[in-house]
């Protein structure tokens, strides 16, 4: 069996001698069809963590059930599925309050702390498996996970119909945020993104205007001179947070989705107080959010395939990681075909 192993900083490798996994009674065995390469995967490749060395990568995926454990009742062989890769404990305060994204085992997941899906077969707890509707393709099944992150961010931000919004960064998460905001009834959506091809993609996804981040001040003139009600930072750099603080409407909300450093300076942090700005962090998603993301794809309200920029074979993964870790580039969501 083939699989891609995370070995550490700037090193992922393809193996062809992996053994087919054995199931426990409450698990199903999935023949993996599609796996998305996530920005978190690339971040660990660049920095050497937090992924565990010698683990199989891949947490955005879809496939077909080929075996079921003895105690599994609601799933059947042959079902097309996707999987919520989070592995909550089910016992802590947050799990009991349906906030498993804040579980005490917050970062415990397939593809990070235990073997993921970039291989031919994966065994998964049945409770984390979600059946795909007939009109949701394997490709769309592999992007339910990043869509869930974007959906959770917009819900947690308290966005309301008719408000102005700005999205920082037009990568996969940013493009999903744009689509969700359009469905949610945004008055206007502005995007700040340095790569021209991604600016164009943002416009295709429903943004009203997309421009280079250095032109951020122009957005104020298009929001009645006040600034947007919401900013969704899908980049998480000192520069993007500083820009957000200067741009956001007084009393507005900045939602941080992507973060790329444990600490950094924010030069104009005083604006948080003087302009009564809310700075909100969001993380992950819940099972209910995951189900809602699938429903949005089923209803055709979100175009998941539009963010897929490349399909590659599993043999091409190490080379693709090199490309993705050296921006700027035109890639959005890269799908690995495990077939």
N, C-alpha and C positions, 0 to 999 in steps of 0.2 A: 504494500500500500504506500502511495506517495503522500508526502506532507511537507509543509514549510515550517521550519523550526527557528525561533528567535534565540540567537546565541549571545547577543550582547550588542554593544555599540557598533553601528555600521556593519552588522553581520546577521543576515538571515540566510538559511541554507535549505536547499531542497534535498529531501531524503526519499529513497524508494524502497526502504527495508522496514517500514513501520508495520506493526501487527494490527490486525483488525480488532477493535476494542470489544471487550466482553461486557454484557449488560447486567445490571442489577434488576431485581424484580419490579421496581417502580420506574424503570427507564424504557425508552424506545431507542432503536438503532436507526439512524438516518443516513441514507445515501445522499451525500452532499452534492448539490447541483451548482449553486452560485455562491460566491463569497465576495463581499466588498472589502476593499482596503480602506481602513479608517485613518483619519488624521492622527488619532491616538497611537495607532500602529507605527506610523511614520515618526511621531515624536519619540517613541521608545527606541526606535532604530537610530535616531539622531543622538539621543542622550544616554542610551544604555539602560533605561528603566522608565516607568516602574514595572514593566513586564518581567516575569520571572524567566531567567535563562533556561534553555532546553525545553521550553514549552511550545506546543504547536499554536501558531497565531490564528486569528480569524474569529470575530464575534458578530459579524453581520452576515447572515447566511440563510439559505433556504435549501430544501431537499425533499426527498420522499422517504416515508417510513417503510422500512423493509423487515423489521422485527419488532415485537412488543413483549415487554416483561409480563410475568404471570399476574401481577396485581393491577395492571393497566386496564381500565375499563372503557374509557371514552374515546380512545384513539384506535385506528385500524390500519393494518398494512395497506400500503398503496396511497395513503393520504399525502397530499402535497402540503408542506408545512414550513413555517419559519419559527424561530426560537428567541425568546427573551433570554439573553446570555447572563444576566445578573444572577448571582447565587446568594440570596439573602438567607439569614439564619432562621427566620420564622419564629423567633423566640424573644427578640428584644422589644423595647418600647415602640420603636418606629415600625417594626413589622406588624405589631398588634394594632397600630393605628393606620395601616394601609399606606405607609410611607417607606416601602422597602428600599427606595433609592437612597435613603438615609440610614439604612441598617448599619449596625456596628461593624459588619463585614462589608462596608461600602464598596470597596474596590475588588471584592472577590467575584470573579466572573470567568466564563469560558473565554479562552484566548488570551488571558492575562495571567491569572494565578493558577489556572489549570488548562489542560490541552483544549484548544479551540477547534475550529471547523475547516481550516485549510488543509484538508485531507479527504480521502474518498469516503470514509465512514466516521460518524461520531455518535457516541451514546449520550443521551440527554434525559434528565428527569422529566417525566411526562407532564408535570404541572407547569413547566416552562414552555411547553410546545403549543403553538397556535396554528390551527388549520387555515390554509389559504383559500379564500373564495375562488370559484372557478374562473372568474375574469381577472384575477391577480396573478401575473406571471411569476416565474421563479426569480426573474430580475427584480421585479418590484418587491417580492418577498425578501430579497437580500438588502433592501433599503428601508425596511420598516424600522429598524433600530435607529439610524440617524434621523429619520422622520419623527420618531418618538421624542428624541432630544429636542428638536425644534418645536414640536407641539407643546411639550411640557413648559418650555421657556415662555411661549406666548401666553399660555394659560396662567402661569405663575406671575407674569408681569401685571396682570389685571387689565389688559388691553380692552378698550371699549369701541364699539362701532362708531365710525366717524372721526376717529383720532388720526393725527399725523404720526408717521413712524419713519425712522431711519435705521437701516441695517448696515453694520460695519463688517465688510467682508462678504464676498459672493462665492464662497466655496460651497460644498454640498449643504452644510447646515444653514448657511445664510440664504441659499436659494430656496430651501424648504420654509424658512421663516417668512420669506417674501410671499410664497404661495399661500401659507396659512393666514397671513395678514390680509391678503386679498380676499380669501374666503370669509374672514372674520369681519370684513366691511371697513377696511382702512380708507380714510379720505384720500390720502396720498402716501406713497411709499418711495423713499429716497434711499439710494445705495451709494456707499463710498467704497471703492475697490480700485486698486492701482492697475490691474491687468485688463486691457481693453476687451479681450475676448470674453472675460467674465462679466464685464460691464454689460456687454451685449446680451449675454445669457440672462442676466438679472432683468433686463427689459423684457425679454421673451417670457420670463416667469411672472411678470405682472408689476414690476417696478415702474414708477412714473418717470423717474430720472435716475441716472447712474453716472457717477463722475469720479475723478481721481480724489483721494482724500485731502489733498492740498486745497481743493476747492470747496471745503466743507461750509464756509461762511455763506455761500450762495443759497444754501438750503433755508437759511433764516428768512430770506426775502420771499421764499415760496410757501412759508408757513405763517403768513400774516405778521411777519416781523418778530415772531415770538420764539421760534424753534419748534422742533417736533415734541409731541407729548411723550413718545417712547423712543429709546435707542436700544437696539439689540446688538451687543458687541460680540461678534463671532470670531474675533481675533485674539483679544485679551493681552494686548501689549500696553506698556506705559503710554505710548503715543496715542493709541486709539481711545484709551480711557480719558486722557487729557483732552482730546478733541471732543469726546462725548460731553464732558463737563462744560466745555465752552459753548457747545451747540444746543444742548437740551433746553427746553422751555423751563422757566422757573416753576418749581413744583412738579417737574416731570420725573420719569423713571428710566434709569439706565439698567438694563438687564445684562449681566455678564454670563455668557455661555461658554466661551473658550478662554482658557487661561494658559499661559506659556512660561510662567515663572513663579517661584514661591514668593518672591518679593521684588518690588521695584518702586521708584519714586514717582509720585504724581505731582507735577509742578503746581497745578492750580486746584489742589484738593480743597482749599478754603471755600470754593464755590459750592461744595456739598452743603455747607451750612448757610452761607449767605443767600443762596438761591433755593433753599429748601428742596434739594434734589434727593431722590431715593436711589441708592446704589444697591442693586439686588443681585445676588448670586443664585444660580440655579444649577442643579446637577441631575443628570440621568432622567428617569421616568419611572412610572409605576406600571403594574400589570394593566390597569384600566386605561392608562394613556396608550400603552402598546396596542391594546385592542381597538381603541379609537383610531389610531394611525392606520390600522388595517382597514377599518370601515371607510376612512377617507379615500383610500386607494380603490376600494371596491366601488364606491359611489362615483369615482372619476373626478373628484374634487381636487386631487393632487396628482400631478404628472410626474411619477417617480422616474420613469425612463429618461426624462429630459435632462436629468443631471448626470447620466452615465456617459462618460467621455470615451472610455475604452473597454474592450473585452480582451483579456489575455489568457493564455494557457498557464497552468501552474508552473511550468518550467521557466516562464518569463518573470516570475515574481521577484527574485533577487535583483534583477536589472531594473525593474520598475521602481523598487524601493530607492535605488540610487537616484533615479530621475525625480521622484517625489520629494526627496530630501534636499533638492537643489533648486529652489524657486529662483526667479519666476518661471512658471510653466503653465500650459493651457489645460492640464488635466483637472477634472472635477472628481467624479466617482469612478474608480477603476473596479471592474468586476472580473473576478477570476472564475473561469469556467472549469469546474471540476467534473469533466465528463469524458 
